[in-house]
Amino acid sequence: MKTRLLGTLVLGVIVALPSTSGAQIILKGVVVVPGNPITSSDISWVDPGTERTYVTDRSNFGVDIIDAENNLFVGRVTGMVGVAGVSDGTHQNNGSGPNGVFVTNDGFLWAGDGDSKATVADVNPGSPSYLQIVAQIDTSNAECDDGTDGGHWCQRLDEGGFDPVDRIVMYANNGPLSPTQLCPTPANPNAHCPVDPYVTLIDANTYGVLGQIIFPGVTGIEQPLWHAGLGRFLLTVPGSLANNILPSVAVIDPTTCRSDGGCSVEQQIFLDCMALVGTTSQSVTGIAGAADRIIVSACGQGAPLPAVPSFPIILNPYTQAVVNIVTQVGGGDQVWFNPGDGHFYVTGTDLTGATGLQSLGAIDAQTGNWLQNITDVRGKNPSAFHENNEVFTVGQITAAIVANPALDDSVCTQFGWRGLGCIAIFGTEEPEDR
């Protein structure tokens, strides 16, 4: 992997002032999906072309589809792995799925599935193959899969991104394991040792694998973001305390990737968490944005309490300068930019002192200033539809709540639903309507 240090990001002055004018965001309703309760979900995605929200639902072995204009469940792509068992080297227990999801501009859904596969389905409502899986692409490599019956250890395919110009897909293989080397722990004496994570680049037309990029020594790979202005993928890469590697945003030109080699990292933007927020964390997860602003979730803290998995950090992708660090709400696994209202959205702990509960946070994308927190207990992974500026989060519950719905404290209960999980819908309330 070829890398060049663009710079280590630090910030001298933090300014974050809440907005006191304009529309306020409120909880408007929830959608409850059929089938099993939502106890395992990952990324969601709003597609402007089909005007639908796509929610990964491992509890129901597929992707739930919500009409983003009318807030109705309209279908499900099924046939994915679901919740896998403990890894044992078989295809059946080689990671859960679906995980990262998006829809291409020709109406095909891509989902990072279990067993290190990218699953592709037709989600064009007018197509004769609507809701059918049309391809599954194997992204395993020899470092984590030796081809034997018990040798499949590349695990799930995680987050993905799409370059619509060159029609190239990028997916992260975030937690591959060695097929042969054991690293036993008290909890799992049969645990296999991790090997270097990698990304796989795929031709969206032919479904052929173009190549892979390996990231030595890091603890995972997270979210790719296609940035049209740069003509590059921006990929969040967690660091490693043990190997003294800072978390970073890798800059990748997908057109250099070929099956005979050539795939490489063009540049890396390193995040010095100690300088930025005073933590030793090497974490970085979600990324979103457009034009001259992006948001990344990074640099979490375990103490002092409350524990914060990450903070929303706003960057200028052209200058690599930090615009602001938001300290009023934590950042989650997925973050979202909504061009309709010009806001970034995150889910994380309310850090204002008002509630301390899981919340949906709204951030002005241009200034980087925090605007508002809205309580969203058990809500995660926001996405937004730009035409009506509604925001969707996944209200994921636990098996214990399913067994005893009286324990349900999720956002779903505000509309009378217990023990099922839901997709929460947030929208604006104009000042004159308060």
C-alpha positions in Angstrom: 0.0 0.0 0.0 1.4 3.3 -1.1 0.6 6.2 1.3 1.6 9.8 1.6 1.0 11.9 4.7 -1.2 14.9 3.8 -1.1 16.2 7.3 -2.3 15.4 10.8 -5.5 17.3 11.6 -5.6 19.5 14.7 -7.9 22.3 15.8 -7.0 25.3 17.8 -10.3 26.8 18.6 -13.7 25.0 18.9 -16.7 27.1 18.2 -20.2 25.4 18.2 -23.2 27.6 18.8 -26.8 26.2 18.6 -29.2 27.7 16.3 -32.1 29.6 18.0 -34.2 30.2 14.9 -35.7 28.3 12.0 -37.5 25.0 11.8 -37.1 22.6 14.6 -37.0 18.8 14.2 -39.5 16.6 15.9 -40.4 12.9 16.0 -43.3 12.5 13.5 -44.0 8.8 13.5 -42.6 5.2 13.1 -42.9 2.4 10.6 -43.1 -1.2 11.9 -42.1 -3.8 9.4 -43.6 -7.3 9.1 -41.8 -10.5 10.1 -39.3 -10.8 13.0 -38.7 -7.9 15.4 -35.7 -5.8 14.4 -32.9 -7.0 16.8 -30.0 -6.8 14.3 -29.6 -4.1 11.7 -26.8 -2.1 10.2 -26.8 0.7 7.6 -29.8 2.4 6.0 -29.9 4.4 2.8 -32.3 6.8 1.1 -32.2 6.6 -2.6 -33.5 9.8 -4.4 -34.1 7.9 -7.7 -36.6 5.4 -6.3 -37.6 7.7 -3.5 -37.3 4.9 -1.0 -35.5 4.2 2.2 -33.5 0.9 2.4 -32.9 -0.6 5.9 -30.6 -3.6 6.4 -32.6 -6.0 8.5 -30.5 -9.1 9.5 -33.4 -10.3 11.7 -35.4 -10.8 8.5 -32.5 -11.9 6.3 -32.7 -9.0 3.9 -33.3 -5.3 3.3 -36.6 -3.6 4.2 -37.9 -1.0 1.8 -39.9 2.1 2.9 -41.7 4.6 0.7 -39.9 7.8 1.7 -42.7 10.0 0.6 -45.6 8.2 2.2 -43.7 6.5 5.0 -45.0 3.0 4.2 -43.4 -0.4 4.2 -43.5 -1.5 0.5 -41.3 -4.6 0.3 -38.2 -6.6 1.2 -35.3 -8.0 -0.6 -34.7 -11.4 1.0 -32.3 -14.3 0.7 -29.3 -12.8 2.6 -27.4 -14.5 5.4 -29.1 -12.9 8.4 -27.5 -13.4 11.8 -24.7 -15.9 11.5 -23.6 -18.2 14.3 -20.1 -18.3 15.9 -17.5 -18.4 13.2 -16.5 -22.0 12.4 -14.9 -21.8 9.0 -18.1 -22.7 7.1 -20.0 -20.6 4.6 -23.0 -20.6 6.9 -21.1 -19.0 9.9 -18.7 -16.7 8.1 -20.2 -13.4 9.2 -23.7 -11.9 9.3 -25.5 -9.8 6.7 -26.7 -7.6 5.2 -24.5 -4.7 6.3 -23.6 -1.7 4.2 -26.2 -0.9 1.6 -26.7 1.6 -1.3 -28.6 1.9 -4.6 -26.9 2.7 -7.9 -28.3 5.1 -10.4 -29.7 2.3 -12.5 -31.9 0.9 -9.8 -29.8 -1.9 -8.3 -29.3 -2.4 -4.6 -25.9 -3.5 -3.3 -25.5 -5.0 0.1 -22.5 -6.2 2.0 -23.5 -9.7 3.0 -22.2 -12.4 5.2 -19.6 -14.9 3.8 -17.6 -12.0 2.4 -20.1 -11.5 -0.5 -21.6 -8.5 -2.2 -25.3 -9.2 -2.9 -26.9 -7.3 -5.8 -30.7 -7.0 -6.2 -33.1 -5.3 -8.6 -35.1 -2.6 -6.8 -36.6 -0.9 -9.8 -40.4 -1.2 -9.2 -41.1 -1.4 -12.9 -38.7 -4.2 -13.6 -39.8 -7.9 -14.2 -37.0 -8.9 -11.8 -38.1 -6.5 -9.0 -36.8 -7.6 -5.5 -34.8 -10.5 -7.0 -31.1 -11.1 -6.3 -29.3 -10.9 -9.6 -25.7 -11.5 -8.5 -23.5 -12.4 -5.5 -19.8 -11.5 -5.8 -17.1 -13.3 -3.7 -14.6 -10.8 -2.2 -12.5 -13.4 -0.2 -8.8 -13.7 -0.6 -6.1 -16.3 0.2 -5.1 -14.6 3.5 -8.5 -15.4 5.1 -10.0 -18.2 2.9 -8.0 -21.3 2.0 -10.8 -22.9 0.0 -11.3 -25.9 2.3 -14.6 -26.9 4.0 -13.5 -25.3 7.3 -11.3 -22.6 5.8 -13.7 -19.7 5.2 -12.7 -16.9 7.6 -13.0 -13.6 5.6 -16.1 -12.8 7.6 -18.8 -10.4 6.5 -18.6 -7.7 3.8 -19.2 -4.5 5.6 -19.7 -0.9 4.3 -19.8 0.1 0.7 -19.7 3.0 -1.7 -20.3 3.7 -5.4 -18.5 5.8 -8.0 -21.2 6.6 -10.6 -18.8 8.1 -13.1 -16.6 5.0 -13.6 -19.3 2.7 -12.2 -17.0 1.1 -9.6 -18.1 -0.2 -6.3 -15.9 -0.3 -3.2 -16.6 -2.6 -0.2 -14.7 -3.0 3.1 -13.7 -6.5 4.4 -13.3 -5.1 7.9 -12.6 -8.1 10.1 -10.9 -11.0 8.2 -9.4 -13.9 10.2 -6.6 -16.4 9.6 -7.9 -19.8 8.5 -5.1 -21.5 10.5 -3.6 -19.3 13.2 -5.4 -19.4 16.6 -5.4 -16.5 19.1 -7.4 -18.0 22.0 -9.1 -15.8 24.6 -10.8 -16.8 27.9 -14.2 -16.2 26.2 -13.3 -18.1 23.0 -10.5 -20.6 23.2 -11.0 -21.4 19.5 -10.7 -17.8 18.3 -8.7 -17.3 15.1 -6.1 -14.5 14.7 -7.0 -11.4 12.8 -5.3 -10.7 9.4 -5.0 -7.3 7.7 -8.4 -5.8 6.6 -8.8 -4.8 3.0 -11.2 -3.2 0.5 -12.4 -4.8 -2.7 -13.2 -2.8 -5.9 -15.8 -4.2 -8.2 -17.0 -3.4 -11.7 -20.7 -2.5 -11.4 -21.4 -3.5 -15.0 -19.7 -6.9 -15.2 -19.6 -7.7 -11.4 -16.0 -8.6 -11.9 -13.5 -7.9 -9.1 -11.0 -5.2 -10.2 -8.6 -5.6 -7.3 -8.1 -5.2 -3.6 -6.1 -2.8 -1.3 -4.7 -4.2 2.0 -4.2 -2.0 5.0 -1.4 -3.5 7.2 -1.5 -3.2 11.0 -4.9 -1.4 11.4 -7.8 -2.6 13.4 -10.5 -2.4 10.6 -11.9 -0.7 7.6 -15.1 1.4 7.7 -17.1 3.6 5.3 -16.2 4.5 1.7 -17.6 7.9 0.4 -17.5 8.8 -3.2 -16.6 12.5 -3.5 -17.6 13.9 -6.9 -15.5 17.0 -6.7 -12.3 15.2 -5.9 -13.2 12.2 -8.2 -12.0 10.0 -5.4 -13.2 7.6 -2.7 -12.7 8.8 0.9 -12.4 5.8 3.1 -12.4 5.9 6.9 -9.6 3.7 8.4 -9.4 3.0 12.1 -5.8 3.1 13.5 -4.1 0.9 16.0 -2.8 1.8 19.5 -0.6 -1.3 19.5 1.0 -0.4 16.2 1.0 3.3 16.8 -1.1 4.0 13.7 -3.4 7.1 13.8 -6.9 6.8 12.4 -7.2 8.3 8.9 -9.3 9.1 5.9 -7.7 7.3 2.9 -8.0 8.9 -0.6 -8.3 6.4 -3.4 -8.6 6.8 -7.1 -10.6 3.7 -8.2 -9.6 4.0 -11.8 -6.1 2.9 -10.9 -7.4 -0.5 -9.7 -6.7 -3.5 -12.0 -6.8 -7.2 -11.5 -3.1 -7.4 -12.2 -2.3 -4.8 -9.6 -2.2 -1.0 -9.4 -4.8 -0.6 -6.6 -3.3 1.8 -4.0 -4.0 4.6 -1.6 -3.1 7.9 -3.1 -3.0 9.9 0.1 -4.0 9.7 3.8 -5.4 12.3 6.1 -4.5 11.4 9.6 -6.6 12.3 12.6 -4.6 13.0 15.8 -7.3 12.3 18.4 -5.1 13.5 21.3 -4.6 16.9 19.7 -8.2 17.1 18.5 -10.2 16.1 21.5 -7.7 14.8 24.1 -8.4 11.1 23.7 -6.1 8.2 22.9 -8.8 6.6 20.8 -7.8 5.4 17.3 -11.4 5.0 16.2 -13.1 6.4 13.0 -16.3 5.1 11.6 -18.9 6.9 9.4 -18.3 9.5 6.8 -20.7 11.6 4.7 -20.8 14.9 2.9 -20.6 16.8 -0.4 -18.8 19.7 -2.0 -16.5 21.4 0.5 -17.7 19.8 3.7 -17.5 16.2 5.0 -18.3 14.8 8.4 -16.5 11.8 10.1 -17.2 10.1 13.4 -13.9 9.6 15.2 -11.9 9.8 18.4 -14.2 8.4 21.0 -13.7 8.3 24.7 -14.3 5.6 27.3 -13.8 7.9 30.3 -14.8 10.2 31.8 -18.4 9.0 31.5 -20.5 9.1 29.6 -18.6 6.9 27.2 -18.7 8.3 23.7 -17.9 6.0 20.7 -16.9 9.0 18.6 -17.3 12.7 18.0 -18.7 14.3 14.8 -15.7 16.1 13.1 -16.4 18.5 10.2 -13.6 18.8 7.6 -12.9 20.6 4.3 -12.0 17.8 1.9 -10.0 20.1 -0.3 -7.8 21.7 2.3 -8.0 18.9 4.9 -8.7 21.6 7.5 -10.9 20.9 10.5 -13.9 23.2 10.4 -15.4 22.2 13.8 -15.6 19.4 16.3 -19.2 18.9 17.7 -19.2 18.1 21.4 -22.9 18.3 22.1 -23.7 14.8 20.6 -21.8 11.7 20.0 -21.2 10.3 16.5 -22.4 6.9 15.4 -21.5 4.2 12.9 -23.4 6.0 10.1 -23.6 9.7 9.5 -25.6 11.4 6.7 -25.6 14.7 4.7 -29.0 15.9 3.5 -28.8 18.4 0.7 -32.4 19.4 1.1 -31.9 21.3 4.4 -28.1 21.5 4.4 -27.7 19.5 7.6 -25.5 16.6 8.7 -27.3 14.0 10.9 -25.8 11.7 13.5 -27.0 9.4 16.2 -25.3 9.3 19.6 -25.4 10.2 23.2 -26.8 13.6 24.1 -23.8 15.4 25.6 -25.5 18.7 26.4 -26.6 17.6 29.9 -30.2 17.8 29.0 -31.0 14.1 28.9 -27.9 12.0 28.4 -30.0 9.7 26.2 -29.4 8.3 22.7 -30.4 11.2 20.3 -30.6 12.3 16.7 -28.3 15.2 16.3 -28.6 17.9 13.6 -25.5 19.9 12.5 -25.2 22.8 10.1 -23.1 21.3 7.3 -21.5 24.6 6.2 -20.5 26.0 9.5 -20.2 22.8 11.4 -22.2 24.2 14.2 -24.5 21.9 16.3 -28.1 22.8 15.9 -30.3 20.4 17.9 -30.6 17.0 19.6 -33.9 15.0 19.5 -34.2 12.1 21.9 -34.1 8.8 19.9 -33.7 5.9 22.4 -32.2 2.9 20.6 -32.2 4.8 17.3 -29.2 4.5 15.1 -27.8 5.1 11.6 -29.7 8.0 10.2 -30.6 8.7 6.5 -32.7 11.5 5.0 -34.9 12.2 2.0 -34.0 15.6 0.5 -37.5 16.3 -1.0 -39.4 16.4 2.3 -36.3 16.6 4.6 -37.5 13.6 6.7 -34.9 11.7 8.6 -35.1 7.9 9.2 -33.4 6.0 12.0 -33.5 2.3 13.0 -35.0 1.6 16.4 -33.2 -1.7 17.1 -34.2 -3.6 20.2 -32.8 -6.6 22.0 -33.8 -10.3 22.4 -34.6 -9.5 26.1 -37.1 -6.8 25.0 -38.7 -9.2 22.5 -39.2 -11.7 25.3 -40.6 -9.1 27.6 -42.0 -6.1 25.8 -42.6 -4.3 29.1 -38.8 -3.6 29.1 -39.1 -1.7 25.8 -37.7 1.9 26.2 -37.2 2.5 22.4 -38.5 5.4 20.4 -41.1 2.9 19.0 -43.0 3.0 22.3 -44.0 6.6 21.8 -46.5 5.3 19.2 -47.6 2.3 21.1 -45.4 -0.3 19.6 -43.5 -2.6 22.0 -41.2 -5.6 21.4 -41.0 -5.2 17.7 -38.4 -2.5 16.8 -39.2 0.1 14.2 -38.0 2.8 11.7 -38.5 6.2 13.3 -39.3 9.2 11.2 -38.2 12.7 12.1 -39.2 16.0 10.3 -39.4 19.7 10.7 -41.9 21.7 12.6 -42.1 25.3 11.5 -41.9 27.9 14.3 -45.4 29.2 13.7 -46.7 25.6 14.2 -45.1 24.9 17.6 
